[in-house]
């Protein structure tokens, strides 16, 4: 049995508590020289719950993930995958961009 990383465990816990289809939540984690990239896939019907009004829920999740990453000496970025047939550009930002948005 493999143990999950704390950032993945945290993200799954939070996202599954927010969505209507928790069994459709898929989290993948990749580590490279830039840090940790976590990709989140959810049921298309749950995208609004994850993004939130004006992206506020996604910003909050990214901020909390950054804190979890800092506790574990890792730079964590979250990519929220847009479902097929989604509207417009992907709603992905780096954690730094989300932090900058919160400061403004």
Sine and cosine of phi, psi and omega as CSV:
sin_phi,cos_phi,sin_psi,cos_psi,sin_omega,cos_omega
0.00,0.00,0.76,-0.65,0.03,-1.00
-1.00,-0.09,0.58,-0.82,0.04,-1.00
-1.00,-0.02,0.66,-0.75,0.03,-1.00
-0.97,0.22,0.48,-0.88,0.10,-0.99
-0.94,0.35,0.50,-0.86,-0.02,-1.00
-0.85,0.53,-0.57,0.82,-0.01,-1.00
-0.93,0.37,-0.62,0.79,0.02,-1.00
-0.94,0.35,-0.69,0.73,0.03,-1.00
-0.86,0.52,-0.72,0.69,0.00,-1.00
-0.88,0.48,-0.76,0.65,-0.04,-1.00
-0.88,0.48,-0.72,0.69,0.01,-1.00
-0.87,0.49,-0.68,0.74,-0.01,-1.00
-0.87,0.50,-0.76,0.65,-0.05,-1.00
-0.91,0.41,-0.76,0.65,-0.08,-1.00
-0.91,0.42,-0.69,0.73,-0.01,-1.00
-0.90,0.44,-0.47,0.88,0.04,-1.00
-0.96,0.27,-0.38,0.93,-0.07,-1.00
-1.00,-0.03,-0.48,0.88,-0.19,-0.98
-1.00,-0.09,0.28,-0.96,0.06,-1.00
-0.99,0.11,-0.39,0.92,-0.06,-1.00
-0.84,-0.54,0.95,0.31,-0.06,-1.00
-0.89,0.46,-0.43,0.90,0.00,-1.00
-0.94,0.33,-0.29,0.96,0.02,-1.00
-1.00,0.02,-0.05,1.00,-0.02,-1.00
-0.96,0.27,0.80,-0.60,0.02,-1.00
-0.76,-0.65,0.80,-0.60,-0.02,-1.00
-0.85,-0.52,0.80,-0.60,0.10,-1.00
-0.86,-0.51,0.58,-0.81,-0.08,-1.00
-0.79,-0.61,0.78,-0.62,0.03,-1.00
-0.78,-0.62,0.72,-0.70,0.03,-1.00
-0.93,-0.38,0.75,-0.66,0.09,-1.00
-0.63,-0.78,-0.22,-0.98,-0.05,-1.00
-0.92,0.39,-0.32,0.95,0.01,-1.00
-1.00,0.09,-0.26,0.96,-0.03,-1.00
0.78,-0.63,-0.55,-0.83,-0.05,-1.00
-0.96,-0.29,0.75,-0.66,0.11,-0.99
-0.90,-0.44,0.88,-0.48,0.05,-1.00
-0.95,-0.31,0.79,-0.61,0.03,-1.00
-0.95,-0.32,0.76,-0.65,-0.04,-1.00
-0.92,-0.39,0.80,-0.61,0.10,-0.99
-0.88,-0.48,0.75,-0.67,0.05,-1.00
-0.74,-0.68,0.19,-0.98,0.08,-1.00
-0.86,0.51,0.69,-0.73,-0.01,-1.00
-0.80,0.60,-0.54,0.84,0.02,-1.00
-0.94,0.34,-0.26,0.96,-0.02,-1.00
-0.99,-0.15,-0.04,1.00,-0.06,-1.00
-0.84,0.54,-0.66,0.75,-0.01,-1.00
-0.87,0.49,-0.59,0.80,0.01,-1.00
-0.93,0.36,-0.58,0.82,-0.02,-1.00
-0.98,0.22,-0.65,0.76,-0.01,-1.00
-0.96,0.27,-0.73,0.68,0.00,-1.00
0.98,0.19,0.16,-0.99,0.01,-1.00
-0.90,0.43,0.79,-0.61,-0.04,-1.00
0.83,0.56,0.39,0.92,0.03,-1.00
0.97,0.23,0.21,0.98,-0.09,-1.00
-0.91,0.41,-0.60,0.80,0.02,-1.00
-0.92,0.39,-0.70,0.72,0.03,-1.00
-0.88,0.48,-0.66,0.75,0.03,-1.00
-0.88,0.48,-0.69,0.73,-0.01,-1.00
-0.90,0.43,-0.68,0.74,0.02,-1.00
-0.88,0.47,-0.69,0.72,0.01,-1.00
-0.89,0.46,-0.66,0.75,0.01,-1.00
-0.89,0.46,-0.72,0.69,0.01,-1.00
-0.91,0.42,-0.62,0.79,0.05,-1.00
-0.89,0.46,-0.61,0.79,0.03,-1.00
-0.89,0.45,-0.64,0.77,0.03,-1.00
-0.90,0.43,-0.70,0.72,0.04,-1.00
-0.87,0.49,-0.67,0.74,0.02,-1.00
-0.90,0.44,-0.68,0.74,0.01,-1.00
-0.88,0.47,-0.62,0.79,0.02,-1.00
-0.88,0.47,-0.51,0.86,-0.02,-1.00
-0.96,-0.27,0.34,0.94,0.03,-1.00
0.81,0.58,0.70,0.71,0.02,-1.00
-0.71,-0.70,0.59,-0.81,0.09,-1.00
-1.00,-0.05,0.92,-0.40,-0.13,-0.99
-0.94,-0.35,0.77,-0.64,0.11,-0.99
-0.86,-0.50,0.57,-0.82,-0.01,-1.00
-0.90,-0.44,0.77,-0.64,0.12,-0.99
-0.92,-0.40,0.83,-0.56,0.06,-1.00
-0.99,-0.16,0.91,-0.41,-0.06,-1.00
-0.96,0.29,0.75,-0.67,0.05,-1.00
-0.99,0.17,0.74,-0.68,0.02,-1.00
-0.92,0.38,0.39,-0.92,0.03,-1.00
-0.84,0.54,0.69,-0.72,0.00,-1.00
0.98,0.19,0.28,0.96,-0.01,-1.00
-0.95,0.32,0.07,-1.00,-0.05,-1.00
-0.99,-0.11,0.87,-0.49,0.18,-0.98
0.90,0.44,-0.35,-0.94,-0.07,-1.00
-0.93,0.37,0.40,-0.92,0.01,-1.00
-0.89,0.46,0.53,-0.85,-0.02,-1.00
-1.00,-0.03,0.71,0.70,-0.04,-1.00
-0.98,-0.21,0.71,-0.71,0.10,-1.00
-0.66,-0.75,0.42,-0.91,0.13,-0.99
-0.97,0.26,0.29,-0.96,0.03,-1.00
-0.89,0.46,-0.59,0.81,0.02,-1.00
-0.88,0.48,-0.67,0.74,0.03,-1.00
-0.90,0.43,-0.64,0.77,0.02,-1.00
-0.91,0.41,-0.66,0.75,0.03,-1.00
-0.89,0.45,-0.69,0.72,0.04,-1.00
-0.87,0.50,-0.65,0.76,0.04,-1.00
-0.89,0.46,-0.62,0.79,0.00,-1.00
-0.93,0.37,-0.53,0.85,-0.02,-1.00
-0.95,0.30,-0.45,0.89,-0.05,-1.00
-1.00,0.06,0.00,0.00,0.00,0.00
